[in-house]
Amino acid sequence: MSNVLEFDIMDCLPKTLQHHITDVIREALADEDIDPATIGFHLAAYYTLEGASNCPHCNEEDDDD
């Protein structure tokens, strides 16, 4: 993934939003019977240097066709 930049954006968010995101993730993990204390996570944004055509999410087939 040398043509993709990753930005950790969690530290740029207000503390209240950081706590809300953390709570949502912990609740989702608990719903899957995963102990949130056993894993770490961060919120990241990705930017492809060569355009959206290299983004796997942008190139997914539309299943509604």
Distance bins in CASP14 RR format, pairs under 12 A and 6 or more apart:
PFRMAT RR
TARGET T0000
AUTHOR 0000-0000-0000
RMODE 2
METHOD distances of the structure
MODEL  1
1 44 0 0 0 0 0 1 0 0 0 0 0
1 46 0 0 0 0 1 0 0 0 0 0 0
1 47 0 0 0 0 0 1 0 0 0 0 0
1 48 0 0 0 0 1 0 0 0 0 0 0
1 49 0 0 0 0 0 1 0 0 0 0 0
1 50 0 0 0 0 0 1 0 0 0 0 0
1 54 0 0 0 0 1 0 0 0 0 0 0
1 55 0 0 0 0 0 1 0 0 0 0 0
1 56 0 0 0 0 0 1 0 0 0 0 0
2 48 0 0 0 0 0 1 0 0 0 0 0
2 49 0 0 0 0 1 0 0 0 0 0 0
2 50 0 0 0 0 0 1 0 0 0 0 0
2 54 0 0 0 0 0 1 0 0 0 0 0
3 46 0 0 0 0 0 1 0 0 0 0 0
3 47 0 0 0 0 1 0 0 0 0 0 0
3 48 1 0 0 1 0 0 0 0 0 0 0
3 49 1 0 1 0 0 0 0 0 0 0 0
3 50 1 0 1 0 0 0 0 0 0 0 0
3 51 0 0 0 0 1 0 0 0 0 0 0
3 53 0 0 0 0 0 1 0 0 0 0 0
3 54 1 0 0 1 0 0 0 0 0 0 0
3 55 0 0 0 0 0 1 0 0 0 0 0
4 44 0 0 0 0 0 1 0 0 0 0 0
4 45 0 0 0 0 0 1 0 0 0 0 0
4 46 1 0 1 0 0 0 0 0 0 0 0
4 47 1 0 0 1 0 0 0 0 0 0 0
4 48 1 0 1 0 0 0 0 0 0 0 0
4 49 1 0 0 1 0 0 0 0 0 0 0
4 50 0 0 0 0 1 0 0 0 0 0 0
4 51 0 0 0 0 0 1 0 0 0 0 0
4 52 0 0 0 0 0 1 0 0 0 0 0
4 54 1 0 0 1 0 0 0 0 0 0 0
4 55 0 0 0 0 1 0 0 0 0 0 0
4 56 0 0 0 0 1 0 0 0 0 0 0
4 57 0 0 0 0 0 1 0 0 0 0 0
5 44 0 0 0 0 0 1 0 0 0 0 0
5 45 0 0 0 0 1 0 0 0 0 0 0
5 46 1 0 0 1 0 0 0 0 0 0 0
5 47 1 0 1 0 0 0 0 0 0 0 0
5 48 1 0 0 1 0 0 0 0 0 0 0
5 49 1 0 0 1 0 0 0 0 0 0 0
5 50 0 0 0 0 0 1 0 0 0 0 0
5 51 0 0 0 0 0 1 0 0 0 0 0
5 54 0 0 0 0 0 1 0 0 0 0 0
5 55 0 0 0 0 0 1 0 0 0 0 0
6 42 0 0 0 0 1 0 0 0 0 0 0
6 43 0 0 0 0 0 1 0 0 0 0 0
6 44 1 0 1 0 0 0 0 0 0 0 0
6 45 1 0 0 1 0 0 0 0 0 0 0
6 46 1 0 1 0 0 0 0 0 0 0 0
6 47 0 0 0 0 1 0 0 0 0 0 0
6 48 0 0 0 0 0 1 0 0 0 0 0
6 49 0 0 0 0 0 1 0 0 0 0 0
7 42 0 0 0 0 0 1 0 0 0 0 0
7 43 0 0 0 0 1 0 0 0 0 0 0
7 44 1 0 0 1 0 0 0 0 0 0 0
7 45 1 0 1 0 0 0 0 0 0 0 0
7 46 1 0 0 1 0 0 0 0 0 0 0
7 47 1 0 0 1 0 0 0 0 0 0 0
8 18 0 0 0 0 0 1 0 0 0 0 0
8 41 0 0 0 0 0 1 0 0 0 0 0
8 42 1 0 1 0 0 0 0 0 0 0 0
8 43 1 0 0 1 0 0 0 0 0 0 0
8 44 1 0 1 0 0 0 0 0 0 0 0
8 45 0 0 0 0 1 0 0 0 0 0 0
8 46 0 0 0 0 0 1 0 0 0 0 0
9 17 0 0 0 0 0 1 0 0 0 0 0
9 18 0 0 0 0 0 1 0 0 0 0 0
9 21 0 0 0 0 0 1 0 0 0 0 0
9 42 0 0 0 0 1 0 0 0 0 0 0
9 43 1 0 1 0 0 0 0 0 0 0 0
9 44 1 0 0 1 0 0 0 0 0 0 0
9 45 1 0 1 0 0 0 0 0 0 0 0
9 46 0 0 0 0 0 1 0 0 0 0 0
9 47 0 0 0 0 0 1 0 0 0 0 0
10 17 0 0 0 0 1 0 0 0 0 0 0
10 18 1 0 0 1 0 0 0 0 0 0 0
10 19 0 0 0 0 0 1 0 0 0 0 0
10 20 0 0 0 0 0 1 0 0 0 0 0
10 21 1 0 0 1 0 0 0 0 0 0 0
10 22 0 0 0 0 1 0 0 0 0 0 0
10 25 0 0 0 0 0 1 0 0 0 0 0
10 40 0 0 0 0 0 1 0 0 0 0 0
10 41 0 0 0 0 1 0 0 0 0 0 0
10 42 1 0 1 0 0 0 0 0 0 0 0
10 43 1 0 1 0 0 0 0 0 0 0 0
10 44 0 0 0 0 1 0 0 0 0 0 0
10 45 0 0 0 0 0 1 0 0 0 0 0
11 17 0 0 0 0 0 1 0 0 0 0 0
11 18 0 0 0 0 1 0 0 0 0 0 0
11 42 0 0 0 0 1 0 0 0 0 0 0
11 43 0 0 0 0 1 0 0 0 0 0 0
11 44 0 0 0 0 0 1 0 0 0 0 0
12 18 0 0 0 0 1 0 0 0 0 0 0
12 42 0 0 0 0 0 1 0 0 0 0 0
12 43 0 0 0 0 1 0 0 0 0 0 0
12 44 0 0 0 0 0 1 0 0 0 0 0
12 45 0 0 0 0 1 0 0 0 0 0 0
13 19 0 0 0 0 1 0 0 0 0 0 0
13 20 0 0 0 0 1 0 0 0 0 0 0
13 21 1 0 0 1 0 0 0 0 0 0 0
13 22 0 0 0 0 0 1 0 0 0 0 0
13 42 0 0 0 0 0 1 0 0 0 0 0
13 43 1 0 0 1 0 0 0 0 0 0 0
13 45 0 0 0 0 0 1 0 0 0 0 0
14 20 0 0 0 0 1 0 0 0 0 0 0
14 21 0 0 0 0 0 1 0 0 0 0 0
15 21 0 0 0 0 0 1 0 0 0 0 0
15 22 0 0 0 0 0 1 0 0 0 0 0
16 22 0 0 0 0 0 1 0 0 0 0 0
16 23 0 0 0 0 0 1 0 0 0 0 0
17 23 0 0 0 0 0 1 0 0 0 0 0
17 24 0 0 0 0 0 1 0 0 0 0 0
17 43 0 0 0 0 1 0 0 0 0 0 0
18 24 0 0 0 0 0 1 0 0 0 0 0
18 25 0 0 0 0 0 1 0 0 0 0 0
18 41 0 0 0 0 0 1 0 0 0 0 0
18 42 0 0 0 0 0 1 0 0 0 0 0
18 43 0 0 0 0 1 0 0 0 0 0 0
19 25 0 0 0 0 0 1 0 0 0 0 0
19 26 0 0 0 0 0 1 0 0 0 0 0
20 26 0 0 0 0 0 1 0 0 0 0 0
20 27 0 0 0 0 0 1 0 0 0 0 0
20 43 0 0 0 0 0 1 0 0 0 0 0
21 27 0 0 0 0 0 1 0 0 0 0 0
21 28 0 0 0 0 0 1 0 0 0 0 0
21 41 0 0 0 0 1 0 0 0 0 0 0
21 42 0 0 0 0 0 1 0 0 0 0 0
21 43 1 0 0 1 0 0 0 0 0 0 0
22 28 0 0 0 0 0 1 0 0 0 0 0
22 29 0 0 0 0 0 1 0 0 0 0 0
22 36 0 0 0 0 1 0 0 0 0 0 0
22 40 0 0 0 0 0 1 0 0 0 0 0
22 41 0 0 0 0 1 0 0 0 0 0 0
22 42 0 0 0 0 0 1 0 0 0 0 0
22 43 0 0 0 0 1 0 0 0 0 0 0
23 29 0 0 0 0 0 1 0 0 0 0 0
23 30 0 0 0 0 0 1 0 0 0 0 0
23 36 0 0 0 0 1 0 0 0 0 0 0
24 30 0 0 0 0 0 1 0 0 0 0 0
24 31 0 0 0 0 0 1 0 0 0 0 0
24 36 0 0 0 0 0 1 0 0 0 0 0
24 41 0 0 0 0 0 1 0 0 0 0 0
24 43 0 0 0 0 0 1 0 0 0 0 0
25 31 0 0 0 0 0 1 0 0 0 0 0
25 32 0 0 0 0 0 1 0 0 0 0 0
25 34 0 0 0 0 0 1 0 0 0 0 0
25 36 1 0 0 1 0 0 0 0 0 0 0
25 39 0 0 0 0 1 0 0 0 0 0 0
25 40 0 0 0 0 1 0 0 0 0 0 0
25 41 1 0 0 1 0 0 0 0 0 0 0
25 42 0 0 0 0 0 1 0 0 0 0 0
25 43 0 0 0 0 1 0 0 0 0 0 0
26 32 0 0 0 0 0 1 0 0 0 0 0
26 34 0 0 0 0 1 0 0 0 0 0 0
26 35 0 0 0 0 1 0 0 0 0 0 0
26 36 1 0 1 0 0 0 0 0 0 0 0
26 37 0 0 0 0 1 0 0 0 0 0 0
26 38 0 0 0 0 0 1 0 0 0 0 0
26 39 0 0 0 0 0 1 0 0 0 0 0
26 40 0 0 0 0 0 1 0 0 0 0 0
26 41 0 0 0 0 1 0 0 0 0 0 0
27 34 0 0 0 0 0 1 0 0 0 0 0
27 36 0 0 0 0 1 0 0 0 0 0 0
28 34 0 0 0 0 1 0 0 0 0 0 0
28 36 0 0 0 0 1 0 0 0 0 0 0
28 39 0 0 0 0 0 1 0 0 0 0 0
28 41 0 0 0 0 0 1 0 0 0 0 0
29 35 1 0 0 1 0 0 0 0 0 0 0
29 36 1 0 1 0 0 0 0 0 0 0 0
29 37 0 0 0 0 1 0 0 0 0 0 0
29 38 0 0 0 0 1 0 0 0 0 0 0
29 39 1 0 0 1 0 0 0 0 0 0 0
29 40 0 0 0 0 0 1 0 0 0 0 0
29 41 0 0 0 0 1 0 0 0 0 0 0
30 36 1 0 0 1 0 0 0 0 0 0 0
30 37 0 0 0 0 0 1 0 0 0 0 0
30 38 0 0 0 0 0 1 0 0 0 0 0
32 39 0 0 0 0 0 1 0 0 0 0 0
34 40 0 0 0 0 0 1 0 0 0 0 0
34 41 0 0 0 0 0 1 0 0 0 0 0
45 55 0 0 0 0 0 1 0 0 0 0 0
46 52 0 0 0 0 0 1 0 0 0 0 0
46 54 0 0 0 0 0 1 0 0 0 0 0
46 55 1 0 0 1 0 0 0 0 0 0 0
46 56 0 0 0 0 1 0 0 0 0 0 0
46 57 0 0 0 0 1 0 0 0 0 0 0
46 58 0 0 0 0 0 1 0 0 0 0 0
47 54 0 0 0 0 0 1 0 0 0 0 0
47 55 0 0 0 0 1 0 0 0 0 0 0
47 58 0 0 0 0 0 1 0 0 0 0 0
48 54 1 0 1 0 0 0 0 0 0 0 0
48 55 1 0 1 0 0 0 0 0 0 0 0
48 56 0 0 0 0 1 0 0 0 0 0 0
48 57 0 0 0 0 0 1 0 0 0 0 0
48 58 0 0 0 0 1 0 0 0 0 0 0
48 59 0 0 0 0 0 1 0 0 0 0 0
49 55 0 0 0 0 0 1 0 0 0 0 0
50 58 0 0 0 0 0 1 0 0 0 0 0
51 58 0 0 0 0 1 0 0 0 0 0 0
51 59 0 0 0 0 0 1 0 0 0 0 0
52 58 1 0 1 0 0 0 0 0 0 0 0
52 59 0 0 0 0 1 0 0 0 0 0 0
52 60 0 0 0 0 0 1 0 0 0 0 0
53 59 1 0 0 1 0 0 0 0 0 0 0
END
